[in-house]
Amino acid sequence: MSEPIVSLRNLARSFEQGGEVIEVLRGVDLDVMPGEIVALLGPSGSGKSTMLQAVGLLEGGFSGTIRMAGVDASNVDAATRTQLRRDHLGFIYQFHHLLPDFTALENVVIPQLLIGKPRPEAQVRASELLGALGLEHRLTHRPSQLSGGEQQRVAVARALANSPKLVLADEPTGNLDEKTSDKVFDQFLELVRGHGSAALVATHNERLAARMDRVVRLHEGHLE
Ligand SMILES: Nc1ncnc2c1ncn2[C@@H]1O[C@H](COP(=O)(O)OP(=O)(O)OP(=O)(O)O)[C@@H](O)[C@H]1O
């Protein structure tokens, strides 16, 4: 049996606000296996985004352990965290976070240049990904010239550009209407499965969750 792409043990996080301590995560255990697509369900405020931030190695302040592709990522320096993120992770947020002054194509090219891929190769890859998402006619558009669904598709292409082992998605279609959300989500699942990437997808949406390989639920700081 292969090892998990990410493994969480006793992950905990609390925040202090106005003298009060809120324990958001109280000892979360989770293994995500290579290629597995896991839905992270939970009501608003249950800690889904907090958990994704931990797995994304974006924030400190957590206790417990996070192993990524066999490496203990819990207490590493910022440079190692950045390296682990670049080597293994792709991110998709509810709002696309695309670079506003760059075209759709460039938004997918840039993350590849950051890991040292030659530009011509990066451009071919970006065109292929955007083409697979039905955006071949939108390559030179800037984000403000795209619809919400198109913007999220560019964000999907960007997240997959470096063929991450794990895609972290926080309500990836949460700002779209139901029909567009279903369509973009289908394309997202197809591409992630086609790449053999694993994914951890935070959502409120039971219908979308049912389309994934496994559903875990955050409840009172624990996973059910
Ligand atoms: N930086 C912070 N400082 C204080 N409290 C925080 C901070 N970040 C998150 N919280 C609190 O932690 C709890 C969990 O927030 P989180 O955003 O992880 O929930 P969520 O499940 O992703 O919610 P939603 O579905 O609404 O996005 C909330 O009560 C929130 O107010």
Ligand as a Chemical Component Dictionary entry (heavy atoms), coordinates in Angstrom:
data_LIG
# 
_chem_comp.id                   LIG 
_chem_comp.type                 NON-POLYMER 
_chem_comp.pdbx_formal_charge   0 
_chem_comp.three_letter_code    LIG 
# 
loop_
_chem_comp_atom.comp_id 
_chem_comp_atom.atom_id 
_chem_comp_atom.alt_atom_id 
_chem_comp_atom.type_symbol 
_chem_comp_atom.charge 
_chem_comp_atom.model_Cartn_x 
_chem_comp_atom.model_Cartn_y 
_chem_comp_atom.model_Cartn_z 
_chem_comp_atom.pdbx_ordinal 
LIG N1  N1  N 0 -7.533  34.672 12.175 1  
LIG C1  C1  C 0 -8.579  34.364 12.949 2  
LIG N2  N2  N 0 -8.764  34.989 14.136 3  
LIG C2  C2  C 0 -9.806  34.676 14.934 4  
LIG N3  N3  N 0 -10.730 33.742 14.636 5  
LIG C3  C3  C 0 -10.600 33.099 13.477 6  
LIG C4  C4  C 0 -9.532  33.370 12.566 7  
LIG N4  N4  N 0 -9.664  32.560 11.488 8  
LIG C5  C5  C 0 -10.774 31.825 11.701 9  
LIG N5  N5  N 0 -11.332 32.139 12.896 10 
LIG C6  C6  C 0 -12.534 31.531 13.475 11 
LIG O1  O1  O 0 -12.433 30.133 13.346 12 
LIG C7  C7  C 0 -13.700 29.566 13.053 13 
LIG C8  C8  C 0 -13.587 28.684 11.828 14 
LIG O2  O2  O 0 -13.383 29.492 10.674 15 
LIG P1  P1  P 0 -13.188 28.870 9.217  16 
LIG O3  O3  O 0 -13.076 30.005 8.272  17 
LIG O4  O4  O 0 -12.103 27.879 9.262  18 
LIG O5  O5  O 0 -14.573 28.092 9.041  19 
LIG P2  P2  P 0 -15.212 27.490 7.710  20 
LIG O6  O6  O 0 -15.765 26.156 8.091  21 
LIG O7  O7  O 0 -14.228 27.522 6.607  22 
LIG O8  O8  O 0 -16.382 28.490 7.444  23 
LIG P3  P3  P 0 -17.050 28.954 6.049  24 
LIG O9  O9  O 0 -17.739 27.743 5.511  25 
LIG O10 O10 O 0 -18.016 30.018 6.482  26 
LIG O11 O11 O 0 -15.940 29.466 5.171  27 
LIG C9  C9  C 0 -14.668 30.726 12.911 28 
LIG O12 O12 O 0 -15.392 30.834 14.117 29 
LIG C10 C10 C 0 -13.769 31.914 12.708 30 
LIG O13 O13 O 0 -14.341 33.074 13.227 31 
# 
loop_
_chem_comp_bond.comp_id 
_chem_comp_bond.atom_id_1 
_chem_comp_bond.atom_id_2 
_chem_comp_bond.value_order 
_chem_comp_bond.pdbx_ordinal 
LIG N1  C1  SING 1  
LIG C1  N2  SING 2  
LIG C1  C4  DOUB 3  
LIG N2  C2  DOUB 4  
LIG C2  N3  SING 5  
LIG N3  C3  DOUB 6  
LIG C3  C4  SING 7  
LIG C3  N5  SING 8  
LIG C4  N4  SING 9  
LIG N4  C5  DOUB 10 
LIG C5  N5  SING 11 
LIG N5  C6  SING 12 
LIG C6  O1  SING 13 
LIG C6  C10 SING 14 
LIG O1  C7  SING 15 
LIG C7  C8  SING 16 
LIG C7  C9  SING 17 
LIG C8  O2  SING 18 
LIG O2  P1  SING 19 
LIG P1  O3  DOUB 20 
LIG P1  O4  SING 21 
LIG P1  O5  SING 22 
LIG O5  P2  SING 23 
LIG P2  O6  DOUB 24 
LIG P2  O7  SING 25 
LIG P2  O8  SING 26 
LIG O8  P3  SING 27 
LIG P3  O9  DOUB 28 
LIG P3  O10 SING 29 
LIG P3  O11 SING 30 
LIG C9  O12 SING 31 
LIG C9  C10 SING 32 
LIG C10 O13 SING 33 
# 
